[in-house]
Amino acid sequence: MPVYLADMGGSLARTRVLVIGMMDSIHLANWLQHFSSQPVDFQIIPSSPMRRVHPLIRQLAKSNSTATYSWNPWLVFAAIPIWILDRLLDRRVMGRVVRAKTDIFNPNFVHALEIQGAGYIARRAFHNKLPTKSVLVVTNYGSDIFWFGRQDRHMTRIVELLSITSKYAAECNRDVVLAKSLGFEGEVMAVQPNAGGFSEAWLTRELVVPAKRKLIMLKGYHGWVGRAHIALQAIESISTELQDYEIVVYSCNWSTKWLATRMAKRTGLQVTAYSKGALSHDEMIEKFSQTLIYVGLSLSDGISTSMLEAMAMGAIPVQTSTACCDEWFSDTGVAIHKLDAEEVAQGIQRAIGLALTTNSAGKNRETIRARASREEIAKQALAFYQP
């Protein structure tokens, strides 16, 4: 039985929410879907350059759900040139768009999902003062504060944004602490994954036994904060121990694919490299269900969605500690504290031992079930648009 906003203390009147976010993002789509059975009217404003609205958002807009979803098609059609001009003018263009839409729509809540795009637009729109009847909600994505908050130019903007924010949401307790250190004094919402959680069908799927898992999955992005090349170096250094496994590198940029091909020739390992977007989400989940070890390395992250998906499907994670992994596992995975090929290689070896000699996979599945089920996250989401 669904829970309604009115059941939680809200009025029977419809709630108006102005959302600023990346309209091609599955994260935003999943968030909006939480409210499909609620009396909420969403107006959505794009915060990033894009070529299309995510199919799930379009599906929600066309459905006969209780909630309504709408946007200005011209803002979508011209999203790329508007974004370029907006960056040049320090978010003044979209700031004015948001302010004008706020005056017309008169939302109960303005929700910026992600800080460096949507949040900075909200900051520019309201000039340190929101309309009297509106509440600003800010959702922190992966590196929004942890990475950018170290840079003076960004820190000033983040502080200004947090000063007018009433409700703040993050994936990691780490980021809640950082927001408070930057002056946030409002309401902290439930700490939960931004990706939307896992369905009961996934969480009740029987786990493949470790002995039959023959994949080692590696997130292949290298650049900005991704460090896939270090993972490839680590795998090559222990290649003689990994001859029985297929190395699957996904979301690769061109340099990672090239290095993976070279490594395969030198070591004789079976290596398959996929470009970003080459695998569908269902295909990724299927591969994780056959994976013994998942490796994800980055200088900065929130919760790694791939890490949670791997854990849900029974793979043992080897993850840099920058992804708040200490909030999700201690002795059922391996946290990497130093981006060094030797340490990563040792981490992979330890993870194989955990996978083959302990019930770490089962314990990780239960962690995901308890903290990241889609149903539980949907219930927690309703509190975001309560007075």
Wavefront OBJ file of the C-alpha trace (Angstrom):
o trace
v 0.000 0.000 0.000
v 1.554 3.340 -1.002
v 2.292 6.030 1.564
v 1.022 9.484 0.639
v 2.339 12.903 1.546
v -0.949 13.667 3.239
v -0.538 10.586 5.451
v 2.734 12.037 6.742
v 1.280 15.335 7.878
v 0.880 17.140 4.561
v -2.349 18.719 3.347
v -4.529 17.236 0.655
v -3.629 20.165 -1.615
v -1.146 19.406 -4.363
v 2.498 20.187 -3.737
v 4.380 22.219 -6.343
v 8.072 21.427 -6.805
v 10.462 23.235 -9.138
v 13.266 20.782 -9.911
v 16.639 21.858 -11.333
v 18.628 18.883 -12.549
v 20.285 16.865 -15.292
v 17.338 15.780 -17.388
v 19.307 13.076 -19.194
v 20.294 11.441 -15.892
v 18.917 8.145 -14.598
v 19.511 9.486 -11.080
v 17.042 12.346 -11.621
v 14.621 9.999 -13.384
v 14.672 7.545 -10.474
v 14.140 10.375 -8.000
v 11.097 11.713 -9.843
v 9.638 8.212 -10.120
v 9.473 7.943 -6.320
v 6.609 10.455 -6.399
v 4.522 9.064 -9.266
v 1.690 8.114 -6.873
v 1.851 11.397 -4.958
v -0.127 14.645 -5.454
v 2.931 16.559 -6.668
v 3.263 18.844 -9.678
v 6.841 18.969 -10.968
v 8.245 21.676 -13.195
v 11.707 20.581 -14.374
v 14.491 22.887 -15.537
v 17.652 21.419 -17.137
v 20.959 22.231 -15.478
v 23.377 20.646 -17.946
v 24.097 20.309 -21.665
v 22.223 17.361 -23.102
v 20.865 15.899 -26.300
v 17.744 14.235 -24.946
v 15.486 13.909 -21.948
v 15.946 10.574 -20.204
v 13.372 8.042 -21.500
v 12.050 7.346 -17.994
v 11.300 11.040 -17.443
v 9.446 11.163 -20.755
v 7.558 8.031 -19.749
v 6.556 9.603 -16.430
v 5.327 12.736 -18.199
v 3.116 10.675 -20.527
v 1.759 8.347 -17.852
v -1.518 8.665 -15.997
v 0.248 8.912 -12.646
v -1.012 11.060 -9.792
v 2.058 13.269 -10.058
v 2.543 15.526 -13.080
v 5.842 16.254 -14.831
v 6.430 19.111 -17.270
v 9.186 21.291 -18.707
v 9.781 23.979 -21.298
v 10.692 22.158 -24.535
v 12.722 25.131 -25.754
v 15.051 24.868 -22.762
v 15.654 21.242 -23.721
v 15.998 21.921 -27.449
v 18.582 24.673 -26.853
v 20.193 23.100 -23.787
v 23.736 22.961 -25.194
v 24.055 26.581 -26.462
v 22.269 27.869 -23.366
v 24.687 25.940 -21.154
v 27.711 27.371 -22.982
v 26.391 30.941 -22.664
v 25.382 30.322 -19.058
v 28.893 29.159 -18.126
v 30.391 32.243 -19.741
v 28.018 34.478 -17.763
v 28.451 32.662 -14.429
v 24.977 31.046 -14.376
v 23.151 34.345 -14.915
v 21.070 33.070 -17.849
v 19.600 30.022 -16.126
v 19.469 31.932 -12.867
v 17.031 34.359 -14.464
v 15.076 31.494 -16.002
v 14.683 29.836 -12.605
v 13.719 33.106 -10.922
v 11.099 33.849 -13.578
v 9.684 30.322 -13.363
v 9.568 30.599 -9.572
v 7.548 33.813 -9.794
v 5.057 32.170 -12.187
v 4.886 28.649 -10.735
v 5.034 29.710 -7.064
v 6.546 26.392 -5.906
v 6.374 25.100 -2.374
v 9.871 23.667 -2.904
v 12.790 24.395 -5.188
v 15.005 21.315 -5.424
v 18.525 21.501 -6.874
v 19.770 17.978 -7.561
v 23.574 18.327 -7.751
v 25.551 21.389 -6.714
v 28.012 22.539 -9.410
v 25.260 22.802 -12.019
v 21.813 22.974 -10.431
v 22.994 24.367 -7.114
v 24.980 27.205 -8.642
v 21.975 28.100 -10.797
v 19.797 28.257 -7.663
v 22.431 30.396 -5.937
v 22.399 32.845 -8.831
v 18.598 32.812 -9.081
v 17.895 33.780 -5.509
v 20.824 36.070 -4.633
v 20.920 34.843 -1.043
v 17.150 35.212 -0.568
v 14.353 32.817 -1.538
v 10.736 33.802 -2.099
v 8.904 33.770 1.225
v 6.784 30.672 0.546
v 9.482 28.523 -1.088
v 11.906 26.074 0.546
v 15.244 25.284 -1.103
v 16.296 21.635 -1.049
v 19.812 20.725 -2.219
v 20.979 17.200 -3.038
v 24.734 16.624 -2.988
v 25.980 14.292 -5.715
v 29.276 12.380 -5.523
v 32.099 14.928 -5.501
v 30.122 18.147 -5.085
v 31.583 19.112 -1.717
v 34.283 16.519 -1.063
v 36.242 17.467 -4.190
v 35.129 20.959 -5.179
v 34.902 22.215 -1.613
v 38.705 22.169 -1.453
v 38.953 24.828 -4.168
v 38.569 28.442 -3.041
v 36.426 29.534 -5.990
v 33.994 26.685 -5.540
v 34.021 26.802 -1.760
v 32.775 30.412 -1.798
v 29.863 29.442 -4.033
v 29.035 26.346 -1.988
v 28.989 28.386 1.223
v 26.642 30.934 -0.363
v 24.342 28.183 -1.610
v 24.232 26.402 1.753
v 23.390 29.688 3.489
v 19.993 29.774 1.702
v 19.390 26.004 1.787
v 16.739 24.683 4.171
v 17.124 20.954 3.485
v 20.332 19.187 2.485
v 20.725 15.602 1.298
v 23.878 13.575 0.700
v 24.877 9.989 -0.029
v 27.586 9.954 2.646
v 27.732 10.995 6.292
v 31.141 12.366 5.317
v 29.464 15.004 3.155
v 26.990 15.948 5.884
v 29.937 16.730 8.159
v 31.572 18.765 5.386
v 28.371 20.736 4.714
v 28.054 21.631 8.381
v 31.704 22.703 8.445
v 30.862 25.110 5.597
v 28.064 26.692 7.597
v 24.946 24.670 6.790
v 22.454 24.973 9.672
v 19.271 23.559 8.161
v 17.635 20.125 8.146
v 19.703 17.114 7.143
v 17.685 14.584 5.177
v 18.136 10.814 5.226
v 21.540 9.734 3.952
v 20.725 7.467 1.016
v 22.009 6.504 -2.447
v 21.132 8.981 -5.185
v 20.728 6.189 -7.733
v 17.353 5.191 -6.333
v 17.905 1.812 -4.728
v 17.425 -1.815 -5.706
v 14.220 -3.645 -6.539
v 13.028 -6.635 -4.580
v 13.518 -8.756 -7.702
v 17.235 -7.980 -7.648
v 17.605 -8.457 -3.912
v 15.879 -11.852 -3.886
v 17.806 -13.184 -6.875
v 19.834 -16.256 -5.909
v 23.554 -15.500 -5.736
v 25.903 -17.516 -7.925
v 28.385 -19.409 -5.744
v 31.914 -17.907 -5.709
v 33.555 -20.960 -7.318
v 31.447 -20.441 -10.452
v 32.161 -16.716 -10.761
v 34.782 -16.176 -13.448
v 34.714 -12.412 -14.044
v 36.758 -9.591 -12.529
v 35.015 -6.299 -13.309
v 36.906 -3.026 -13.534
v 35.409 0.437 -13.965
v 37.366 1.738 -16.943
v 37.203 5.505 -16.702
v 40.552 7.311 -16.406
v 40.605 11.085 -16.333
v 39.499 13.878 -13.997
v 39.106 11.666 -10.896
v 38.916 8.143 -12.398
v 42.081 6.029 -12.125
v 41.455 2.866 -14.156
v 45.030 2.781 -15.487
v 46.342 2.043 -12.005
v 43.926 -0.891 -11.743
v 45.202 -2.273 -15.057
v 48.794 -2.011 -13.805
v 47.795 -3.878 -10.654
v 46.086 -6.650 -12.606
v 49.066 -7.052 -14.899
v 51.425 -7.384 -11.923
v 49.512 -10.445 -10.657
v 48.381 -11.741 -14.046
v 49.775 -15.244 -13.442
v 47.265 -15.623 -10.582
v 44.334 -14.479 -12.710
v 44.594 -16.747 -15.751
v 41.339 -18.524 -14.866
v 39.355 -15.260 -14.966
v 38.036 -12.963 -17.664
v 38.866 -9.310 -17.008
v 35.912 -7.120 -18.000
v 36.658 -3.395 -18.243
v 33.570 -1.234 -18.760
v 32.821 2.477 -19.272
v 36.235 2.800 -20.884
v 37.636 5.901 -22.489
v 39.945 5.333 -25.474
v 43.181 5.294 -23.464
v 41.874 2.598 -21.111
v 40.745 0.417 -24.035
v 44.170 0.780 -25.650
v 45.997 -0.109 -22.423
v 43.668 -3.049 -21.782
v 44.387 -4.424 -25.271
v 48.136 -4.055 -24.761
v 47.942 -5.740 -21.351
v 46.028 -8.695 -22.816
v 48.736 -9.232 -25.444
v 51.543 -9.086 -22.875
v 49.940 -11.311 -20.253
v 47.729 -13.724 -22.173
v 44.769 -12.722 -19.979
v 41.305 -12.798 -21.478
v 40.309 -9.130 -21.459
v 37.082 -7.588 -22.767
v 36.820 -3.779 -22.831
v 33.545 -1.897 -23.338
v 33.201 1.793 -24.131
v 30.962 3.956 -21.961
v 27.321 3.165 -22.690
v 28.077 -0.035 -24.604
v 26.420 -2.173 -21.921
v 22.813 -1.623 -20.903
v 21.969 -1.455 -17.213
v 20.444 -4.954 -17.320
v 23.591 -6.270 -19.017
v 25.722 -4.685 -16.293
v 23.664 -6.307 -13.556
v 23.915 -9.667 -15.303
v 27.699 -9.369 -15.469
v 27.920 -8.346 -11.809
v 25.967 -11.507 -10.959
v 28.837 -13.522 -12.502
v 31.620 -11.381 -11.017
v 33.947 -12.473 -8.232
v 35.736 -9.139 -7.693
v 34.741 -5.579 -8.598
v 37.472 -2.899 -8.780
v 36.706 0.829 -8.745
v 39.389 3.488 -8.290
v 38.910 7.251 -8.133
v 40.274 10.333 -6.439
v 36.780 11.400 -5.421
v 33.237 10.021 -5.311
v 30.112 9.822 -3.230
v 28.720 6.340 -2.995
v 29.876 4.455 -6.043
v 26.696 3.138 -7.654
v 28.720 0.432 -9.384
v 30.111 -0.658 -6.032
v 26.611 -1.006 -4.567
v 25.406 -2.897 -7.632
v 28.355 -5.245 -7.389
v 27.695 -5.835 -3.692
v 23.998 -6.450 -4.345
v 24.866 -9.100 -6.932
v 27.442 -10.872 -4.740
v 30.765 -9.480 -5.995
v 33.422 -8.444 -3.481
v 34.377 -4.761 -3.862
v 37.892 -3.351 -4.085
v 37.146 0.354 -3.842
v 39.067 3.531 -3.085
v 38.138 4.945 0.311
v 37.180 8.249 -1.355
v 33.834 6.603 -2.198
v 32.650 6.425 1.438
v 33.045 2.663 1.283
v 33.757 2.561 5.022
v 30.070 3.420 5.485
v 29.084 0.245 3.583
v 31.620 -2.440 4.468
v 34.551 -3.104 6.791
v 35.754 -6.716 6.570
v 33.556 -7.830 3.650
v 35.442 -5.827 1.026
v 38.762 -4.062 0.543
v 39.178 -0.297 0.896
v 42.105 1.227 -1.000
v 43.654 4.166 0.823
v 46.587 4.807 -1.502
v 46.305 4.912 -5.284
v 49.268 2.675 -5.898
v 49.373 -0.366 -8.217
v 51.059 -2.542 -5.601
v 48.449 -1.755 -2.942
v 45.626 -2.344 -5.422
v 47.139 -5.679 -6.474
v 47.325 -6.757 -2.843
v 43.736 -5.589 -2.399
v 42.579 -7.761 -5.289
v 44.362 -10.754 -3.795
v 42.727 -10.142 -0.412
v 39.325 -9.755 -2.054
v 39.676 -13.095 -3.857
v 40.437 -14.684 -0.513
v 37.337 -13.081 1.034
v 35.197 -14.238 -1.859
v 36.360 -17.858 -1.761
v 36.735 -18.459 1.978
v 34.067 -16.324 3.713
v 30.394 -15.414 3.415
v 31.242 -11.796 2.593
v 29.020 -11.857 -0.497
v 25.967 -12.824 1.534
v 26.691 -10.202 4.187
v 27.075 -7.502 1.543
v 23.742 -8.502 -0.007
v 22.042 -8.083 3.381
v 23.659 -4.660 3.841
v 22.228 -3.527 0.525
v 18.820 -4.983 1.366
v 18.729 -3.153 4.707
v 19.959 0.213 3.491
v 19.368 0.512 -0.229
v 16.134 -1.200 -1.172
v 14.032 0.826 -3.595
v 10.967 0.608 -1.358
v 12.765 1.958 1.718
v 14.389 4.810 -0.186
v 11.039 5.760 -1.725
v 9.496 6.058 1.753
v 12.357 8.235 2.956
v 12.033 10.431 -0.136
v 8.544 11.571 0.845
v 9.977 13.580 3.736
v 11.835 15.862 1.343
v 8.692 17.771 0.383
v 7.183 18.013 3.838
v 7.012 21.460 5.517
l 1 2 3 4 5 6 7 8 9 10 11 12 13 14 15 16 17 18 19 20 21 22 23 24 25 26 27 28 29 30 31 32 33 34 35 36 37 38 39 40 41 42 43 44 45 46 47 48 49 50 51 52 53 54 55 56 57 58 59 60 61 62 63 64 65 66 67 68 69 70 71 72 73 74 75 76 77 78 79 80 81 82 83 84 85 86 87 88 89 90 91 92 93 94 95 96 97 98 99 100 101 102 103 104 105 106 107 108 109 110 111 112 113 114 115 116 117 118 119 120 121 122 123 124 125 126 127 128 129 130 131 132 133 134 135 136 137 138 139 140 141 142 143 144 145 146 147 148 149 150 151 152 153 154 155 156 157 158 159 160 161 162 163 164 165 166 167 168 169 170 171 172 173 174 175 176 177 178 179 180 181 182 183 184 185 186 187 188 189 190 191 192 193 194 195 196 197 198 199 200 201 202 203 204 205 206 207 208 209 210 211 212 213 214 215 216 217 218 219 220 221 222 223 224 225 226 227 228 229 230 231 232 233 234 235 236 237 238 239 240 241 242 243 244 245 246 247 248 249 250 251 252 253 254 255 256 257 258 259 260 261 262 263 264 265 266 267 268 269 270 271 272 273 274 275 276 277 278 279 280 281 282 283 284 285 286 287 288 289 290 291 292 293 294 295 296 297 298 299 300 301 302 303 304 305 306 307 308 309 310 311 312 313 314 315 316 317 318 319 320 321 322 323 324 325 326 327 328 329 330 331 332 333 334 335 336 337 338 339 340 341 342 343 344 345 346 347 348 349 350 351 352 353 354 355 356 357 358 359 360 361 362 363 364 365 366 367 368 369 370 371 372 373 374 375 376 377 378 379 380 381 382 383 384 385 386 387
